[in-house]
Amino acid sequence: MPFHAPLTNHHADGTLCPADHKHTSSGKPLHADCPGRSYTQAVCSCGSWEMKQRGKGYVNECRKRHLAGHAQGPKVALRDLLRLDAP
């Protein structure tokens, strides 16, 4: 089963900002009823990773990096961690 970590935007009070609320790159609202994006969060379905930051691009980059680690599989990731390239 593939893992997923969807991005969600949140208001300053912690409530979810609906997907149809558009924002500028700095998080200012373009929707009349939206107070603006305060932070973006991603939670992986693996249960051991989550991130919450103000920068949506940074959260997305880290999310992609984390999900790519799942794609490698545990054997490859473990092998890379244990590799001994001693001269």
PyMOL commands that place a pseudoatom at each C-alpha (Angstrom):
pseudoatom trace, name=CA, resn=MET, resi=1, chain=A, elem=C, hetatm=0, pos=[0.000, 0.000, 0.000]
pseudoatom trace, name=CA, resn=PRO, resi=2, chain=A, elem=C, hetatm=0, pos=[1.498, 3.363, -1.008]
pseudoatom trace, name=CA, resn=PHE, resi=3, chain=A, elem=C, hetatm=0, pos=[1.821, 6.037, 1.628]
pseudoatom trace, name=CA, resn=HIS, resi=4, chain=A, elem=C, hetatm=0, pos=[0.331, 9.493, 1.232]
pseudoatom trace, name=CA, resn=ALA, resi=5, chain=A, elem=C, hetatm=0, pos=[0.768, 12.820, 3.033]
pseudoatom trace, name=CA, resn=PRO, resi=6, chain=A, elem=C, hetatm=0, pos=[-1.754, 15.374, 1.803]
pseudoatom trace, name=CA, resn=LEU, resi=7, chain=A, elem=C, hetatm=0, pos=[-1.117, 19.089, 2.299]
pseudoatom trace, name=CA, resn=THR, resi=8, chain=A, elem=C, hetatm=0, pos=[-3.711, 20.992, 4.309]
pseudoatom trace, name=CA, resn=ASN, resi=9, chain=A, elem=C, hetatm=0, pos=[-3.893, 24.733, 4.910]
pseudoatom trace, name=CA, resn=HIS, resi=10, chain=A, elem=C, hetatm=0, pos=[-5.028, 26.120, 8.250]
pseudoatom trace, name=CA, resn=HIS, resi=11, chain=A, elem=C, hetatm=0, pos=[-6.178, 29.455, 9.662]
pseudoatom trace, name=CA, resn=ALA, resi=12, chain=A, elem=C, hetatm=0, pos=[-4.498, 31.031, 12.701]
pseudoatom trace, name=CA, resn=ASP, resi=13, chain=A, elem=C, hetatm=0, pos=[-7.173, 29.568, 14.998]
pseudoatom trace, name=CA, resn=GLY, resi=14, chain=A, elem=C, hetatm=0, pos=[-6.310, 26.034, 13.818]
pseudoatom trace, name=CA, resn=THR, resi=15, chain=A, elem=C, hetatm=0, pos=[-9.391, 25.528, 11.648]
pseudoatom trace, name=CA, resn=LEU, resi=16, chain=A, elem=C, hetatm=0, pos=[-8.999, 23.956, 8.240]
pseudoatom trace, name=CA, resn=CYS, resi=17, chain=A, elem=C, hetatm=0, pos=[-8.879, 26.385, 5.336]
pseudoatom trace, name=CA, resn=PRO, resi=18, chain=A, elem=C, hetatm=0, pos=[-11.013, 24.894, 2.531]
pseudoatom trace, name=CA, resn=ALA, resi=19, chain=A, elem=C, hetatm=0, pos=[-9.306, 23.979, -0.726]
pseudoatom trace, name=CA, resn=ASP, resi=20, chain=A, elem=C, hetatm=0, pos=[-11.455, 26.439, -2.686]
pseudoatom trace, name=CA, resn=HIS, resi=21, chain=A, elem=C, hetatm=0, pos=[-9.972, 29.361, -0.681]
pseudoatom trace, name=CA, resn=LYS, resi=22, chain=A, elem=C, hetatm=0, pos=[-7.170, 30.735, -2.816]
pseudoatom trace, name=CA, resn=HIS, resi=23, chain=A, elem=C, hetatm=0, pos=[-4.213, 32.672, -1.371]
pseudoatom trace, name=CA, resn=THR, resi=24, chain=A, elem=C, hetatm=0, pos=[-1.282, 34.734, -2.555]
pseudoatom trace, name=CA, resn=SER, resi=25, chain=A, elem=C, hetatm=0, pos=[2.143, 33.103, -2.214]
pseudoatom trace, name=CA, resn=SER, resi=26, chain=A, elem=C, hetatm=0, pos=[2.519, 34.803, 1.182]
pseudoatom trace, name=CA, resn=GLY, resi=27, chain=A, elem=C, hetatm=0, pos=[-0.783, 33.356, 2.467]
pseudoatom trace, name=CA, resn=LYS, resi=28, chain=A, elem=C, hetatm=0, pos=[-2.966, 36.458, 2.139]
pseudoatom trace, name=CA, resn=PRO, resi=29, chain=A, elem=C, hetatm=0, pos=[-6.547, 35.502, 1.299]
pseudoatom trace, name=CA, resn=LEU, resi=30, chain=A, elem=C, hetatm=0, pos=[-8.090, 35.999, -2.131]
pseudoatom trace, name=CA, resn=HIS, resi=31, chain=A, elem=C, hetatm=0, pos=[-11.461, 34.753, -0.840]
pseudoatom trace, name=CA, resn=ALA, resi=32, chain=A, elem=C, hetatm=0, pos=[-13.727, 37.237, 0.939]
pseudoatom trace, name=CA, resn=ASP, resi=33, chain=A, elem=C, hetatm=0, pos=[-14.607, 34.924, 3.866]
pseudoatom trace, name=CA, resn=CYS, resi=34, chain=A, elem=C, hetatm=0, pos=[-11.078, 33.659, 4.547]
pseudoatom trace, name=CA, resn=PRO, resi=35, chain=A, elem=C, hetatm=0, pos=[-8.849, 35.149, 7.277]
pseudoatom trace, name=CA, resn=GLY, resi=36, chain=A, elem=C, hetatm=0, pos=[-5.774, 33.830, 5.432]
pseudoatom trace, name=CA, resn=ARG, resi=37, chain=A, elem=C, hetatm=0, pos=[-3.468, 30.841, 5.569]
pseudoatom trace, name=CA, resn=SER, resi=38, chain=A, elem=C, hetatm=0, pos=[-1.450, 30.773, 8.781]
pseudoatom trace, name=CA, resn=TYR, resi=39, chain=A, elem=C, hetatm=0, pos=[0.344, 27.466, 8.234]
pseudoatom trace, name=CA, resn=THR, resi=40, chain=A, elem=C, hetatm=0, pos=[0.428, 24.363, 6.067]
pseudoatom trace, name=CA, resn=GLN, resi=41, chain=A, elem=C, hetatm=0, pos=[0.536, 20.852, 7.458]
pseudoatom trace, name=CA, resn=ALA, resi=42, chain=A, elem=C, hetatm=0, pos=[1.296, 17.426, 6.025]
pseudoatom trace, name=CA, resn=VAL, resi=43, chain=A, elem=C, hetatm=0, pos=[0.799, 14.176, 7.942]
pseudoatom trace, name=CA, resn=CYS, resi=44, chain=A, elem=C, hetatm=0, pos=[2.043, 10.897, 6.457]
pseudoatom trace, name=CA, resn=SER, resi=45, chain=A, elem=C, hetatm=0, pos=[-0.154, 7.820, 6.576]
pseudoatom trace, name=CA, resn=CYS, resi=46, chain=A, elem=C, hetatm=0, pos=[2.861, 5.852, 7.890]
pseudoatom trace, name=CA, resn=GLY, resi=47, chain=A, elem=C, hetatm=0, pos=[2.145, 7.433, 11.274]
pseudoatom trace, name=CA, resn=SER, resi=48, chain=A, elem=C, hetatm=0, pos=[5.705, 8.482, 12.031]
pseudoatom trace, name=CA, resn=TRP, resi=49, chain=A, elem=C, hetatm=0, pos=[6.073, 11.761, 10.135]
pseudoatom trace, name=CA, resn=GLU, resi=50, chain=A, elem=C, hetatm=0, pos=[4.298, 15.091, 10.139]
pseudoatom trace, name=CA, resn=MET, resi=51, chain=A, elem=C, hetatm=0, pos=[5.267, 18.680, 9.485]
pseudoatom trace, name=CA, resn=LYS, resi=52, chain=A, elem=C, hetatm=0, pos=[3.613, 22.011, 10.242]
pseudoatom trace, name=CA, resn=GLN, resi=53, chain=A, elem=C, hetatm=0, pos=[5.246, 25.242, 9.024]
pseudoatom trace, name=CA, resn=ARG, resi=54, chain=A, elem=C, hetatm=0, pos=[4.279, 28.667, 7.714]
pseudoatom trace, name=CA, resn=GLY, resi=55, chain=A, elem=C, hetatm=0, pos=[5.945, 28.081, 4.340]
pseudoatom trace, name=CA, resn=LYS, resi=56, chain=A, elem=C, hetatm=0, pos=[3.731, 25.957, 2.076]
pseudoatom trace, name=CA, resn=GLY, resi=57, chain=A, elem=C, hetatm=0, pos=[6.564, 25.349, -0.408]
pseudoatom trace, name=CA, resn=TYR, resi=58, chain=A, elem=C, hetatm=0, pos=[8.909, 24.113, 2.307]
pseudoatom trace, name=CA, resn=VAL, resi=59, chain=A, elem=C, hetatm=0, pos=[6.306, 21.709, 3.699]
pseudoatom trace, name=CA, resn=ASN, resi=60, chain=A, elem=C, hetatm=0, pos=[5.634, 20.384, 0.197]
pseudoatom trace, name=CA, resn=GLU, resi=61, chain=A, elem=C, hetatm=0, pos=[9.364, 19.878, -0.496]
pseudoatom trace, name=CA, resn=CYS, resi=62, chain=A, elem=C, hetatm=0, pos=[9.869, 17.969, 2.773]
pseudoatom trace, name=CA, resn=ARG, resi=63, chain=A, elem=C, hetatm=0, pos=[6.721, 15.949, 2.125]
pseudoatom trace, name=CA, resn=LYS, resi=64, chain=A, elem=C, hetatm=0, pos=[7.992, 14.876, -1.295]
pseudoatom trace, name=CA, resn=ARG, resi=65, chain=A, elem=C, hetatm=0, pos=[11.374, 13.958, 0.178]
pseudoatom trace, name=CA, resn=HIS, resi=66, chain=A, elem=C, hetatm=0, pos=[9.730, 11.857, 2.900]
pseudoatom trace, name=CA, resn=LEU, resi=67, chain=A, elem=C, hetatm=0, pos=[7.439, 10.051, 0.436]
pseudoatom trace, name=CA, resn=ALA, resi=68, chain=A, elem=C, hetatm=0, pos=[10.416, 9.329, -1.838]
pseudoatom trace, name=CA, resn=GLY, resi=69, chain=A, elem=C, hetatm=0, pos=[12.037, 7.526, 1.095]
pseudoatom trace, name=CA, resn=HIS, resi=70, chain=A, elem=C, hetatm=0, pos=[9.020, 5.231, 1.230]
pseudoatom trace, name=CA, resn=ALA, resi=71, chain=A, elem=C, hetatm=0, pos=[9.342, 4.553, -2.505]
pseudoatom trace, name=CA, resn=GLN, resi=72, chain=A, elem=C, hetatm=0, pos=[12.909, 3.312, -2.012]
pseudoatom trace, name=CA, resn=GLY, resi=73, chain=A, elem=C, hetatm=0, pos=[11.661, 0.719, 0.401]
pseudoatom trace, name=CA, resn=PRO, resi=74, chain=A, elem=C, hetatm=0, pos=[13.101, -0.190, 3.795]
pseudoatom trace, name=CA, resn=LYS, resi=75, chain=A, elem=C, hetatm=0, pos=[15.858, -2.458, 2.447]
pseudoatom trace, name=CA, resn=VAL, resi=76, chain=A, elem=C, hetatm=0, pos=[17.352, 0.238, 0.231]
pseudoatom trace, name=CA, resn=ALA, resi=77, chain=A, elem=C, hetatm=0, pos=[17.062, 2.916, 2.920]
pseudoatom trace, name=CA, resn=LEU, resi=78, chain=A, elem=C, hetatm=0, pos=[18.672, 0.618, 5.506]
pseudoatom trace, name=CA, resn=ARG, resi=79, chain=A, elem=C, hetatm=0, pos=[21.452, -0.340, 3.097]
pseudoatom trace, name=CA, resn=ASP, resi=80, chain=A, elem=C, hetatm=0, pos=[22.205, 3.334, 2.447]
pseudoatom trace, name=CA, resn=LEU, resi=81, chain=A, elem=C, hetatm=0, pos=[22.356, 4.019, 6.186]
pseudoatom trace, name=CA, resn=LEU, resi=82, chain=A, elem=C, hetatm=0, pos=[24.660, 1.083, 6.899]
pseudoatom trace, name=CA, resn=ARG, resi=83, chain=A, elem=C, hetatm=0, pos=[27.001, 1.508, 3.924]
pseudoatom trace, name=CA, resn=LEU, resi=84, chain=A, elem=C, hetatm=0, pos=[30.639, 1.510, 4.951]
pseudoatom trace, name=CA, resn=ASP, resi=85, chain=A, elem=C, hetatm=0, pos=[32.795, 3.192, 2.336]
pseudoatom trace, name=CA, resn=ALA, resi=86, chain=A, elem=C, hetatm=0, pos=[36.037, 3.001, 4.260]
pseudoatom trace, name=CA, resn=PRO, resi=87, chain=A, elem=C, hetatm=0, pos=[39.252, 3.452, 2.251]
for i in range(1, 87): cmd.bond("trace and resi %d" % i, "trace and resi %d" % (i + 1))
show_as sticks, trace
zoom trace
